[in-house]
Amino acid sequence: MKKFIFTLVLTLSAAATSVSAQTTPTRLDEVIKSGTLRVCMTGDYKPFTFLKADNSFEGIDVDLAHSLAKALGVEARFVKTSWTNLTNDFLEKCDIAMGGVSVTLERQKKVSFSAPHMVDGKAAIARCADVGKFQSLAAIDQPSTRAIVNPGGTNERFARANYKQAQLILHPDNVTIFEQIVQGKADVMVTDASETMWQAKLHPQLCSIHPDQPLQFSEKAFMLPRGDAPFKEFVDTWMHQLKATGEYDRVFNQWLK
């Protein structure tokens, strides 16, 4: 009798777990039902995301967002945010956040991330004539150095954690921040290595300093709702297939090479 009752309890428990798994809401189903993938991005971080004058977005992660939306059978709708408000806007308004988002433990307290799709640590960028002055973090962190940074994201956190002597200049516009270096209003900026390569491509006066030997390790991924396994599994599978077919490299090389 006891064995029967124990077996019955196990059977009912398994059945309840199965029903719960089938009825647990997932963003995957919600996105497919709505027909829209809401994508948060800052629009100020070339080559990943840039908001053009006509209010349309372009960049690596914009192309990837359209690819993901197509795989889901929906349309991508972009939601403008800022680095300071990225996490809160994602939680309130979006299904996914893209656009060169770095994985951090601070962000992971509130959200989840897809599997990292890119390793991209911090590197310096300066006027080409000054590259010899800034060959290391110690060389950058000098009283005479005017180090510029955009507020609210991982760049500012890196600067505040590592600069003890350098003059820190906060510049709120990430689109025009590199022009400040070109014009001699700042000396150097430390940002993601991929961005230094892109900005050096846009500004012949600027040179990326050792982007292949970053000052700090970091990874880029997509911000996702915490605890939503089906949605994360779909995004990770889509990215795995994108890399296996060479489509990811095609998108990446289109913008950076």
Phi, psi and chi 1 to 4 in degrees:
 res  aa     phi    psi   chi1   chi2   chi3   chi4
   1 MET       -  -45.5 -176.4   64.8  177.0      -
   2 LYS   -62.1  -39.4  -70.3 -177.5  178.4  179.3
   3 LYS   -63.3  -38.1 -177.0  177.6 -179.1 -179.7
   4 PHE   -64.6  -45.4  170.6   76.0      -      -
   5 ILE   -63.7  -42.6  -66.8  174.0      -      -
   6 PHE   -61.7  -43.8 -179.4   69.9      -      -
   7 THR   -63.9  -40.1  -57.1      -      -      -
   8 LEU   -64.0  -42.5  179.3   60.8      -      -
   9 VAL   -62.4  -43.4  169.1      -      -      -
  10 LEU   -62.8  -41.7  -73.0  178.2      -      -
  11 THR   -63.8  -45.6  -57.4      -      -      -
  12 LEU   -65.6  -38.4  -69.1  174.5      -      -
  13 SER   -64.1  -43.5  176.5      -      -      -
  14 ALA   -63.9  -40.2      -      -      -      -
  15 ALA   -64.8  -40.7      -      -      -      -
  16 ALA   -65.1  -40.2      -      -      -      -
  17 THR   -63.3  -41.3  -59.1      -      -      -
  18 SER   -63.8  -44.9  176.5      -      -      -
  19 VAL   -63.9  -41.0  170.5      -      -      -
  20 SER   -62.0  -41.8  175.1      -      -      -
  21 ALA   -64.3  -34.4      -      -      -      -
  22 GLN   -76.3  -26.3  -67.5  173.8   14.1      -
  23 THR  -103.8   -7.5   58.2      -      -      -
  24 THR   -64.3  124.7  -60.8      -      -      -
  25 PRO   -61.9  141.3  -19.5   32.2      -      -
  26 THR  -133.9  143.4  168.8      -      -      -
  27 ARG   -61.8  -26.2 -167.8   65.8   57.9   90.5
  28 LEU   -57.3  -49.8  177.1   61.6      -      -
  29 ASP   -66.9  -38.7  -66.4  -21.0      -      -
  30 GLU   -64.6  -41.6  -66.0  172.1    4.8      -
  31 VAL   -64.9  -46.6  167.1      -      -      -
  32 ILE   -61.7  -42.5  -66.6  172.9      -      -
  33 LYS   -65.6  -39.4 -176.1  177.3  179.8  179.7
  34 SER   -75.9  -24.9   70.2      -      -      -
  35 GLY    80.3    8.2      -      -      -      -
  36 THR  -138.0  133.8  -58.6      -      -      -
  37 LEU  -104.1  111.7  177.8   68.7      -      -
  38 ARG   -86.3  118.0  -60.3  169.9  -58.5  168.1
  39 VAL  -115.0  113.3 -175.4      -      -      -
  40 CYS   -81.2  133.6  -90.4      -      -      -
  41 MET  -158.2  154.1   55.8  173.6   51.8      -
  42 THR   -79.0  -30.5   62.0      -      -      -
  43 GLY    74.9   13.3      -      -      -      -
  44 ASP  -130.4   21.8   65.7   -8.4      -      -
  45 TYR  -132.1   80.5 -174.7   15.9      -      -
  46 LYS   -70.0  144.8  -66.7  179.9  179.2 -179.3
  47 PRO   -94.1   14.5   35.7  -36.9      -      -
  48 PHE   -83.1  -42.6  -62.7   98.3      -      -
  49 THR  -154.0  135.5  171.5      -      -      -
  50 PHE  -148.5  128.2  178.5   65.2      -      -
  51 LEU   -90.3  114.8 -178.0   62.5      -      -
  52 LYS   -81.1  172.1  -60.5 -169.6  -67.0 -177.5
  53 ALA   -61.6  -27.1      -      -      -      -
  54 ASP   -87.8   13.2   62.3    1.5      -      -
  55 ASN    68.5   19.0  -75.0  -35.7      -      -
  56 SER  -102.9  153.1   65.0      -      -      -
  57 PHE  -100.4  150.0  -73.2   83.9      -      -
  58 GLU  -143.8  156.9   67.7  175.2   10.3      -
  59 GLY   140.7  177.2      -      -      -      -
  60 ILE   -57.0  -51.7  -68.2  174.0      -      -
  61 ASP   -74.9  -18.8  -79.8   18.8      -      -
  62 VAL   -68.9  -45.8  177.1      -      -      -
  63 ASP   -61.6  -40.5  -68.4  -12.1      -      -
  64 LEU   -67.3  -36.7  -67.7  176.7      -      -
  65 ALA   -63.5  -41.8      -      -      -      -
  66 HIS   -65.5  -36.8  -75.8  -58.8      -      -
  67 SER   -64.6  -43.9  172.9      -      -      -
  68 LEU   -64.5  -43.5  175.8   57.8      -      -
  69 ALA   -60.9  -41.3      -      -      -      -
  70 LYS   -62.5  -41.0 -177.9  178.6  179.2 -180.0
  71 ALA   -63.4  -32.4      -      -      -      -
  72 LEU   -81.2  -15.1  -73.0  161.7      -      -
  73 GLY    79.0   29.1      -      -      -      -
  74 VAL  -131.6 -178.1  -58.1      -      -      -
  75 GLU  -105.0  145.2  -65.0  -67.5  -34.4      -
  76 ALA   -86.8  133.1      -      -      -      -
  77 ARG  -124.1  121.6  179.5  166.9   66.8   84.1
  78 PHE   -92.5  136.9  -62.8   98.2      -      -
  79 VAL  -117.1  117.8  179.0      -      -      -
  80 LYS   -71.5  132.0  175.4   72.6  169.7   67.0
  81 THR  -139.4 -170.7 -176.3      -      -      -
  82 SER  -131.7  164.7   65.9      -      -      -
  83 TRP   -63.8  -35.2  -68.2  111.1      -      -
  84 THR   -65.2  -37.5  -56.7      -      -      -
  85 ASN  -103.7    7.8  -61.1  -38.6      -      -
  86 LEU   -54.0  -53.6  175.5   63.3      -      -
  87 THR   -63.9  -46.4  -60.1      -      -      -
  88 ASN   -64.6  -42.1  -71.6  -23.3      -      -
  89 ASP   -64.9  -39.1  -78.5  -11.9      -      -
  90 PHE   -60.4  -46.2  161.9   71.6      -      -
  91 LEU   -64.0  -32.1  -68.9  171.1      -      -
  92 GLU   -93.4  -29.4  -65.1  174.9    7.0      -
  93 LYS  -127.3  -11.4  -54.6  173.8 -176.2  178.5
  94 CYS  -131.1  163.3  -64.6      -      -      -
  95 ASP   -96.3  -25.9  -55.8  -55.7      -      -
  96 ILE  -155.2  149.5 -171.0  169.9      -      -
  97 ALA  -118.2  130.3      -      -      -      -
  98 MET  -135.3  173.7  -54.6  173.4   72.0      -
  99 GLY   112.9   46.1      -      -      -      -
 100 GLY    76.5   32.7      -      -      -      -
 101 VAL   -76.4  127.3 -179.9      -      -      -
 102 SER   -89.7  144.2  -62.8      -      -      -
 103 VAL   -78.4  123.0  178.7      -      -      -
 104 THR  -132.6  152.4   69.0      -      -      -
 105 LEU   -65.4  -32.8  -65.5  176.5      -      -
 106 GLU   -64.2  -44.5 -169.4   62.4   29.5      -
 107 ARG   -66.9  -34.4  -73.5  169.3  175.9  164.0
 108 GLN   -70.5  -10.8 -163.2  121.1   26.9      -
 109 LYS   -68.2  -23.2  -68.3  176.5 -177.6  177.3
 110 LYS  -118.7  -21.8  -64.3 -178.1  178.5 -180.0
 111 VAL  -135.2  175.3  -56.5      -      -      -
 112 SER  -113.3  173.0 -177.1      -      -      -
 113 PHE  -134.1  153.0  -77.0   94.6      -      -
 114 SER   -69.7  171.8   65.7      -      -      -
 115 ALA   -60.6  136.5      -      -      -      -
 116 PRO   -56.7  137.8  -24.2   35.2      -      -
 117 HIS  -109.5   -3.3   61.8   89.5      -      -
 118 MET  -160.2  134.5  179.6 -179.4  177.9      -
 119 VAL   -93.4  127.7  175.4      -      -      -
 120 ASP  -155.7   89.5 -171.1   25.1      -      -
 121 GLY   -81.8 -178.9      -      -      -      -
 122 LYS   -81.8  140.8  -61.4  -64.1 -177.7 -172.5
 123 ALA  -142.1  162.1      -      -      -      -
 124 ALA   -97.3  153.5      -      -      -      -
 125 ILE  -136.4  137.2 -175.3  169.2      -      -
 126 ALA  -150.2  174.0      -      -      -      -
 127 ARG   -61.4  139.9  -70.5  179.9  -64.2  -83.6
 128 CYS   -56.0  -33.7  -65.8      -      -      -
 129 ALA   -67.3  -19.8      -      -      -      -
 130 ASP  -105.3    4.5  -66.1  -23.7      -      -
 131 VAL   -55.2  -39.1  164.9      -      -      -
 132 GLY   -61.9  -23.2      -      -      -      -
 133 LYS   -78.5  -21.7  -61.0  178.5 -177.1  178.2
 134 PHE  -123.3   52.1  -55.9  120.1      -      -
 135 GLN   -82.5   -9.5  -71.1  -67.7  -60.4      -
 136 SER  -150.2  168.5   66.6      -      -      -
 137 LEU   -64.2  -38.1 -174.2   56.5      -      -
 138 ALA   -63.3  -36.4      -      -      -      -
 139 ALA   -70.5  -32.3      -      -      -      -
 140 ILE   -71.9  -41.7  -65.9  170.9      -      -
 141 ASP   -80.9   69.1 -171.7   24.6      -      -
 142 GLN  -123.9  150.5  -64.2  -63.4  -38.9      -
 143 PRO   -56.1  -28.9  -25.9   35.4      -      -
 144 SER   -83.5   -8.4   59.7      -      -      -
 145 THR   -84.3  128.6  -58.6      -      -      -
 146 ARG   -98.7   99.4  -63.3  169.2  -60.9  167.7
 147 ALA   -97.2  118.8      -      -      -      -
 148 ILE   -98.3  148.3 -163.7  165.6      -      -
 149 VAL  -154.3  148.7   67.4      -      -      -
 150 ASN   -88.3  136.1   56.5  -46.7      -      -
 151 PRO   -78.8  154.9   29.3  -34.8      -      -
 152 GLY    98.3   -9.7      -      -      -      -
 153 GLY  -125.6 -160.1      -      -      -      -
 154 THR   -69.2  -25.0   59.3      -      -      -
 155 ASN   -64.9  -44.8  -71.0  -18.9      -      -
 156 GLU   -66.6  -40.3 -177.1 -177.5    7.1      -
 157 ARG   -63.4  -39.4  -75.7 -164.6  -72.2  -84.8
 158 PHE   -63.3  -45.8  177.9   89.5      -      -
 159 ALA   -61.9  -46.4      -      -      -      -
 160 ARG   -69.4  -28.3  -65.8 -165.0 -179.1  -80.3
 161 ALA   -78.9  -26.0      -      -      -      -
 162 ASN  -114.0  -20.6  -68.7  -79.0      -      -
 163 TYR   -91.7  118.1  -62.5  159.1      -      -
 164 LYS  -107.6  -23.1  -51.8  -55.9  178.0 -175.7
 165 GLN  -124.4  -30.7  -57.1 -179.6   79.1      -
 166 ALA   -62.0  150.4      -      -      -      -
 167 GLN   -79.4  119.3  -55.4  168.3   45.4      -
 168 LEU   -94.4  121.9 -171.9   60.1      -      -
 169 ILE  -110.6  119.6  -58.5  172.3      -      -
 170 LEU   -90.7  125.7  -66.3  179.3      -      -
 171 HIS  -125.5  114.3 -172.7   77.9      -      -
 172 PRO   -73.7  -14.5   27.5  -35.1      -      -
 173 ASP  -104.3  106.0 -175.0   -1.5      -      -
 174 ASN   -71.5  -15.7 -157.8   36.6      -      -
 175 VAL   -76.2  -39.7  175.5      -      -      -
 176 THR  -100.1    0.6   62.3      -      -      -
 177 ILE   -62.6  -33.0 -166.0  167.5      -      -
 178 PHE   -75.3  -24.9  -62.6   93.7      -      -
 179 GLU   -64.7  -29.0  -72.4  -66.8  -25.1      -
 180 GLN   -62.3  -35.6  -57.9  -62.7  -58.6      -
 181 ILE   -72.9  -44.4  -55.6  175.2      -      -
 182 VAL   -56.4  -42.2  171.9      -      -      -
 183 GLN   -81.7    0.0  -64.8  169.5   14.1      -
 184 GLY    81.5   13.5      -      -      -      -
 185 LYS   -86.8  -10.6  -62.9  177.9 -179.1  178.4
 186 ALA  -150.0  164.1      -      -      -      -
 187 ASP  -104.8  -37.6  -60.1  -46.4      -      -
 188 VAL  -155.9  154.7   65.1      -      -      -
 189 MET  -138.2  139.8  178.5  177.7  178.6      -
 190 VAL  -107.3  121.2  171.4      -      -      -
 191 THR  -145.9 -170.3 -176.3      -      -      -
 192 ASP   -65.9  141.1  -67.1  -22.6      -      -
 193 ALA   -55.4  -39.0      -      -      -      -
 194 SER   -63.0  -37.1   56.3      -      -      -
 195 GLU   -69.7  -37.2 -174.4  175.4   31.3      -
 196 THR   -63.5  -37.0   65.5      -      -      -
 197 MET   -65.6  -42.4  -66.4  165.0   61.1      -
 198 TRP   -66.9  -44.8  172.3 -104.8      -      -
 199 GLN   -67.9  -33.2  -69.2  -61.5  -27.6      -
 200 ALA   -65.9  -31.9      -      -      -      -
 201 LYS   -69.3  -36.1 -176.6  176.8  177.4 -179.6
 202 LEU   -79.3  -33.2  -67.6 -179.0      -      -
 203 HIS  -119.9  101.7  -58.1   90.2      -      -
 204 PRO   -59.3  -21.0  -22.0   33.0      -      -
 205 GLN   -76.1  -15.6  -52.1   95.0  -37.5      -
 206 LEU  -106.1  147.8  -58.5 -179.1      -      -
 207 CYS  -130.1  136.1  -73.4      -      -      -
 208 SER   -76.1  137.9  175.1      -      -      -
 209 ILE  -107.4  109.5  -56.8  173.3      -      -
 210 HIS    50.3   53.9  -55.7  -50.7      -      -
 211 PRO   -63.6  -21.0   25.2  -35.1      -      -
 212 ASP   -84.6   -5.0   55.9  -23.8      -      -
 213 GLN  -130.7   70.2  -59.0  173.6   27.5      -
 214 PRO   -61.4  153.6   20.4  -31.2      -      -
 215 LEU   -75.9  -18.3  -59.5  169.6      -      -
 216 GLN  -153.2  142.0  178.2 -158.8   53.1      -
 217 PHE   -81.8  135.5  170.7   82.0      -      -
 218 SER  -154.7  162.6   69.9      -      -      -
 219 GLU  -129.9  149.1  -65.7  176.2  -48.9      -
 220 LYS  -105.3  140.3  -65.4 -161.3 -180.0  -57.5
 221 ALA  -153.0 -176.6      -      -      -      -
 222 PHE  -107.9  133.6  -52.7  129.4      -      -
 223 MET   -74.3  129.4 -166.3  176.7  -75.9      -
 224 LEU  -130.4  162.4  -61.2  173.4      -      -
 225 PRO   -62.9  140.5  -20.0   32.1      -      -
 226 ARG   -71.7  135.0 -170.0  164.6   60.3  178.7
 227 GLY    80.2    9.6      -      -      -      -
 228 ASP  -102.5   85.4 -166.6  -27.9      -      -
 229 ALA   -63.6  -44.6      -      -      -      -
 230 PRO   -59.9  -41.2  -26.3   36.3      -      -
 231 PHE   -67.5  -45.1 -168.6   36.2      -      -
 232 LYS   -60.9  -42.5  173.5  175.7  165.1   53.7
 233 GLU   -62.2  -39.0  -71.9  169.5   -1.3      -
 234 PHE   -65.2  -47.6 -173.5   94.1      -      -
 235 VAL   -62.2  -43.0  172.9      -      -      -
 236 ASP   -66.2  -39.2  -72.5  -12.5      -      -
 237 THR   -66.9  -41.7  -59.8      -      -      -
 238 TRP   -59.4  -45.5  156.8   76.9      -      -
 239 MET   -66.4  -40.3  176.0   52.9   67.6      -
 240 HIS   -58.3  -45.1  173.8   73.7      -      -
 241 GLN   -68.9  -35.6  -65.8 -177.6   -2.6      -
 242 LEU   -62.8  -40.1 -146.6   65.1      -      -
 243 LYS   -73.6  -37.9  -71.8 -166.9  170.8 -173.8
 244 ALA   -66.1  -31.5      -      -      -      -
 245 THR   -88.2   -9.1   60.1      -      -      -
 246 GLY    89.0   -1.3      -      -      -      -
 247 GLU   -66.8  -37.1 -178.5   62.6   16.0      -
 248 TYR   -61.6  -46.4  178.3   86.9      -      -
 249 ASP   -62.8  -35.6  -73.1  -20.8      -      -
 250 ARG   -63.4  -45.9 -173.9 -164.3   66.8   77.2
 251 VAL   -64.3  -46.4  171.7      -      -      -
 252 PHE   -60.9  -48.7 -173.2   88.0      -      -
 253 ASN   -68.1  -28.1  -68.3  -23.0      -      -
 254 GLN   -59.8  -33.9  174.1 -174.3  -23.7      -
 255 TRP   -97.7  -31.3  -70.1   94.6      -      -
 256 LEU  -107.5  -11.3  -84.6  179.5      -      -
 257 LYS  -126.2      -  -66.0 -173.4  176.9 -179.6
